[in-house]
Amino acid sequence: MNSSQIWEKIQNGVFVIAEAGKNFIQTEEEKSVAEYLRNAKELVDQAAWAGADAIKFQTHSVDDEQSDKKVIAAHFKGADRLTWVTRNTNATPVNEFWKPLKEYCDKKGIIFFSTPMSRGAAQRLMEVGVPLWKIGSGDILDLAMLDYLRRTDLPIIMSSGASTFEEVASSFNYLRAKNKRVALMHALSKYPGLPEEANLAVMELYKDKFPGVPIGFSENSIGIEPSLIAVALGATMIEKHFTIRRDLWGADHKVCSTPEEFKTMVGQIRSMEANPEEKKKWLNHALSAAILGKKEKVLREDESVFRPVFQKSLAAGRDISAGTVITAEMVYAMRPRMHLNGLPSEHYERVLGKKVKTALKKYDPITEGILES
């Protein structure tokens, strides 16, 4: 499928995504790029067998994503973020990993795309060639990256976990100001989430607040009931975390579906597409009321723990002389906000076009005080 066909599917069908993330990393000890690529191809094979429309990975560029302040995320104690992001960057060179992986997906008849974790990661993916973008929940306030993505004119899916409704609306409208093909995905940023925490009624809230916009659901709980109930409620995209085995080493395997589980889910989704009466079975499921939850978007306490680690601050992307007018390429949005002193990444547009009063070294924080009023 090309971008237009994918957007048509997102609007009028159920676009099923196997979220492979970084699950080609399966051992604590580092392996060769060739082994990571073999693991990624196995994930592609299994996702295609399970009936996914697309397989999605995650792409890093440590230079403009992660500062040297070492922090550990609540969902993965296996490595500090700087070490983990550096390992992922080095494991996936464009020519030796991403391009061969995309070619393999094309050969297997499954759509390849990836979530960029920074503007630099998005630029790497543009070299590879992707037909759409996915913005992870932790990056919906990274306007440096969002500005880049919205100007590519590719369709965009934006996740919305660990955020307030006001943040979701602001970022969604920022994307739509330059790109009308933006879809919204409800998500719970908890690993793993429980089915009864899915709160699928948020999808109904999004339908009310963003009429005509495709709405989907990203699931990271064990089991398939929330995704199937989401489809019965009208979700046009389902993203389910995906691995070969849940006992492998890494950040995500433990919250994933296996190929067999994923295949069962896809079969049920296609049955609902073929026969809408099938939706009644899932709407009447014993867990449906609990999974539906309340029609309100709230920032949960167990999601809030991720924000200081994953949210970003603005920093100089190169050495900047005093008196220089700041342009987009001079600005990085870096993690973790909790240890950086720059303006929040959502203030990106406020600094563009401003002169700096004092010289900045690369990675120095961009603060209100260094900008001429």
N, C-alpha and C positions, 0 to 999 in steps of 0.2 A: 504494500500500500504506500502511496505517496502521502504528503501532508494533507492534501485536500480530502483524500479518501479516508484517512484516519479521523479527520475532523467530522466528516459525515457520519462515521461509525460512532464517534463519541456523542454526537447529537441525537442519533436515531437508533442506536443499537445498544449492546452492552460490550464495552471494550474491556477485555480481561487482561490484566498485567501481572506477570510473575515478577515480583520484586526480589531479584537476586542480590541486589546491593553489593556488598563486598564478600559474598559467600564463596568466592573462589579462593579466599584465604581460609584454610581449614586446619592449620597447625600453628602452635606457638612459635616454633622455629621457622625462620625465613626460608623460602624456597626460591627457585629460579623463576624468571619471567615465563619461561617455557612451561613450567609446571602450573603456574597460575593460569596460563592460557588454556592448558588442557582441562583444568578444573572448570573454568568458565564455559568451555565448549560442552562439557558434560552437563552443566546446568542448562545450557541451550537445548541440548538433545532431550532432556527430561521435560523441560517446559513445553517444547513442541509436542512431545508425546502426550502431555497432559492437556493439550488443547488451548494453551494460552495464545492470545492474539499477539502479545508482545512480551519481551523480557527486558527488564530495566535493571541497570547497574547503578553504581555511584562513582563519581569521578572527582578526584582531588588534585589540587595544585598547592602544595604546602606553602609556597613562597608568598601567596597573597591570601591565605586562609587562616593559618595558625601561627600565633606568636610563640616565642620561646618560653612563655610562662606555662609550666607543666601543671596540668589539671587532669583529673580522672572523672569521667562521666559516670553518673549513677547506674546506668544500665550495663556498663562493661568495665570490670575491675582488672581486665587482663593487660591493659597498657594505658599509659597516659596519652592524652590526645595528640601531643606533638609527635611522639614516637609512632602512634597509630597512623596519623595522617601522613607522616613522612614515609612510612612503610608502604602505604597505599599509593602514594605518588610514584615512588620508585618501582613498585611492582607493575605499573601500568603505563609504560612508554607508548606514545601514540603509534609509532610505526611497528613496534614489535608486539603490542597487545591490543589496543583499541581497534586499529584498522583491520587486522586479521580476524578479530572477534566479530566485527560488523559484517565482514565478508562471509563468515561462517553462518551468521544469522540469515543473511540474504539467501545463501544456499539452502538453508533448512526451511525457508518460507515463514520465518517468524520475525516480527519487527524488532529491531534493536534501537534502544535509546538509553539514556543515562541521566541521573540527577547530578548537575554540577554543584559543587559545594562552594564555589567562588566564581568570580568573573573569569579568572585565569583558567579554571577548570572548564568553563563554558567555551572559552576560546580554543582549548584543546579539542573539545568535542566538535567544534565547527570544522576543524581540520579533518575529522573522521567523517563527518556528514551524518547528521541526525534529522529525523523528520518532525520531531516535536520536542518539547522541554517538559520536565517535571521539576517543580520547586519543592524542596523538602520543608517541613514545618519549621525547622530551626532557622531557615534563611528567608522567611517571608518579609523580614524587615531589612534585608541587605539590598538597599536600593541601588547600590553600585552594580550589583549583578542583575537585579531586576531590570534596570534601565538597559543594560546590554541585551538581555533576552528579549525584551519587548520590541526592540528595534530590528531583530532578525526576521520578523514576520512569520515565524513558525508558530504553530499552535502551542499553547501553554496550559499545563495542568498545575494548579497551585494547591498544595496541602495546607491544612489549617489547625494542626494540633498545637498544644502548648501556647495558645494565643487567646486574646480577647476578641470579641466580635468587632470592636472598633479597629483593632489591628488588622483583622482579616479584611474588613471593608476598605480600609485605607490602602492596603497593598493591592487588593483586587482592582480598585479604581485606578491606581497608579499604572498598573499593567494595561488596563483597558483604554487608557488615554492615548496609547500608541498602537495597541494591538487588540482587535475585537475578538480574536479567537482565543479566549481565556475560559477555561473550565475550573470548577472549584471542587475540591475533594475534602469531605469530612474525615477527620482522623483523631485518634486518641494516642497521645505521645506517652505511652506507658508500655514497658517491655518485660513480660507479656501483659497485655490487657486481658481482663476477664470479659467473656461475652456480655454479661449483664452491665458492663461499664461502657458499652459501645455508644449509647445515647444517640440512636439513629434519628431521633426526632430533630436533631440539628439540621439534617438534610431538608426537612420540611421548612425550617426557619430560613435556610438559604434559598429555597425555591420562592418563598414569599419576598425576601429582600432583594434577590437578584433574578427577577423574572426572565425566562428565556435562556438562562445560563445552564449548561450541562452540569449536573451535580453527581458526584460519585462518593465512594467510600474506600478508605485504605485501612486494611485490617492487619493487626499484628497479635491476634490472640490465637490460642490453640482451638481448633474446631472451625467449622465452616458456616454455622448457623447465622451469625451476624451478616456475613456477606450475602447469603441467600435471602434473608429478610430485607436487606438493603435493596436488592434487585426487585423484590416484590413491591417495595415502596417507590420504585421508579429510578433507582440509580442507573446511570448510563455508563459508569466506569467502576470496575472493581480492581483494586490492587491488593494482592495477598503476598506476604513475605514467603520466600520460597528457598528451600535447600534440598540437598540430597539426603542428609541425615541430621536430626536435631542434636546429636551428641558430639558434633564436630566443634573444634575450638574456634572462637571468634565472637564478635559482638552480637550477632543476629540469629544464629542458627536455632537457638532455643525457642524463639517465638515464631518459627516458620511452619508452613505446611510442607508435607512431603509430596513427592510427585503423585503418589496414589491418592492422597487426600485432595490435592489440587484438581486432579482429573475428575474425581467425584463431584467437586464443586462446579467445575465447568459443565459437566453433563447436566446438572440440575439447572444451571443458568440457561443453557441452550433449550432445555425443555420448557422453561418459562417463556423464552422468546417464541418458541414454536406454538405454544398453547398458553395464552395469558391466564386461563382458568387455573393453571398450576400455581399461580401466585397466591391463591387463597389458602393453599396448604401451608405456606410459610407465614402468611399473615395471621393464621390461626395456630401457629406453633406454640407449644407450651411456654417457651421462653420469650415469645415475641413482645409481650408487654414490658418485661424487664429490659430487654435489649432496646426497645424503643426509647425509654427514658423520658426526658422532659424536653420540650421545644424551646430550649434556651442554650446559648453558647456561653459557657463559663470556663474560666481558667482553673483547672483542678489543682489542688495542692500537690498531688503526686506527679503532675506535669511541670509545675513551677520549678522543681529542682533542676530541670534541664536548662532553664533560661540563662542563668549566669554563665554556664559553660558554653552554650551554643550561640547565644546572641553576640553581636559584633560591634566593634567601635571603629571609628575612622582613623586611618594612619596614613602617613606619607608613603606613596608607592615608589618614591625615588628621592634623591637629594633635591631640595627646593631652595633656591636662593631668595633672600629677603626682597620683597617687592614684586615677586612673581605672581601672576594671576593663575589661580588654581583651575586646572582642566580635569576632565574625567579620568584620563589615564594616569594622573598624578595621585589618585586617591585609591587606597585599599580599604576594604572592610575586613577586619581581623577579629578572630576569637582569641581568648575568651573576654567578654566585656567585663567580667568580675575583676580582672587584674589589669585592665588597660584604662587609660585616663582620657581617651579621646571622646569626641562627641559620638552619640549613638549612631549606628549605621543608617537609621531612618532619617537622619539630618543631612544626608548626602547632597541633596540639591541646594541646601542652604550654603554650602561651602564653595560650590562651583561659581566661578566668576569673581571670587573674592581674592584680594591681595593678601599675602602673608607679611606680617610685620617683621618677623625674624626668620632666619634661615632654619630649615628643617633637614635632618638626616633621614634617610630611608628608614621607615618603621617608627619614626617619632609620632606621637599622638597629635592629631589635629584637634585643637581646642578652640573654644570661643575666643580666648585671650590672644591668640596669635593672628586672628583675622582682623583686617581693617574694617571698620564699620561703614 
